[in-house]
Amino acid sequence: MRHTHLRHHVRRQNICFSRAVTVADAYALGLSPFGLLGLHHCYLGNWFFAVTYTLTLGLLGVGWLVDLFTMPLLVRRARERPAAGLGYAHKSVEFRHNF
């Protein structure tokens, strides 16, 4: 009887699920009364800007006004950001192959 050699190959792969943020939701939060307080930045995961907007009322309204024109870019950056922090799903998966 011939013995077959089984080799176990283990490969670790990080699977990052992108956040399901939408431009419409970001605009809805940004245009709400809490937009000047940075609620849309909380939604997008930009915690530095969220705190800054809260302390300065949207950079005295100037930053909030700029955000209204750059919201699609902010959403795209939030989607492309690596999975880390609140609002992100991160899962480490092991694949085992028998040869």
N, C-alpha and C positions, 0 to 999 in steps of 0.2 A: 504494500500500500504506500503510495507516494504521499509524503507530507507536504502540504502547502504552507508556505510561510505567510502569516498574516502580519502585515505591518499596520500599525495604527498611526495615522497622520492626524495630528491635532492642529487645527488652525484657529486662532482667535481673530474674530472680526468684530469691529465696532459697527453697530447699525444705529444710525442717528435718524430719528424721525423729525422732519422739519415741522416747525410750528405752522398751524393753519391760520395765519393771520391774513386778513383781507383789507383791501384799500377802503372798502365801504365801511367796515367797522372802525377803522382808524379815523376816517373822516367823521363818523358819527360821534366818536369820543372827543375828537379834536374840536368839533364845532359846538359841543355841549358847553354849558357854563363851567365845567371842570376842565376844559381844554387849556385854559390859562394856567391851571394848576399842574398841567403835565400828565393828565390821565392817559392820553394817547401814547405818551412815551412809556408809561407803565405797561400798557397793553403790548407795545412793541419790544419790551425788554430793555429799554434804554434807561437804566436806573439812575445814572448820573444826571441825565437831562431831566428826568422826572423830578428829582429832588431840587435841581437848579430852578426849574420852572415853578415849583411850589414855593420856593423861597423868594423868587423875584417876579412872580405873576407873569410867567411866560416871557422872561427877559424884557419886562415892561411892555409886553405886547408885540414887540418887534420879532422875537423868535417864534412866537405863535403864528404871526402873519407869514413868516418865511415857511413855516411847516405846512401851511395850507397849500403852498405851491410845490413843495417837495415831498408831499405825503407818499406818492407812489415809489419814490426812491427809498424813503425810510422803511416802507413795507418790504421792498425787495431785499434790503440789507438785513432786516429782521429774519426773513426766510432763509437767507444764505449764511447767517451766523451759525457757528458750530454749536452743537447741542450741549449746553451748559447752563446751569442756573434754573430759575423758576420758569415754568411754562414749557419746558423741553422734556422730551422723553429720550432717555439714553439707555441702551441695553447692550450688554456685552454677551455675545453668543459664541459658543464653542461648537465647531463642526468636527465630527469624527468620521473618518473614512476608513473602511476596511478594504485592503487590497489583497 
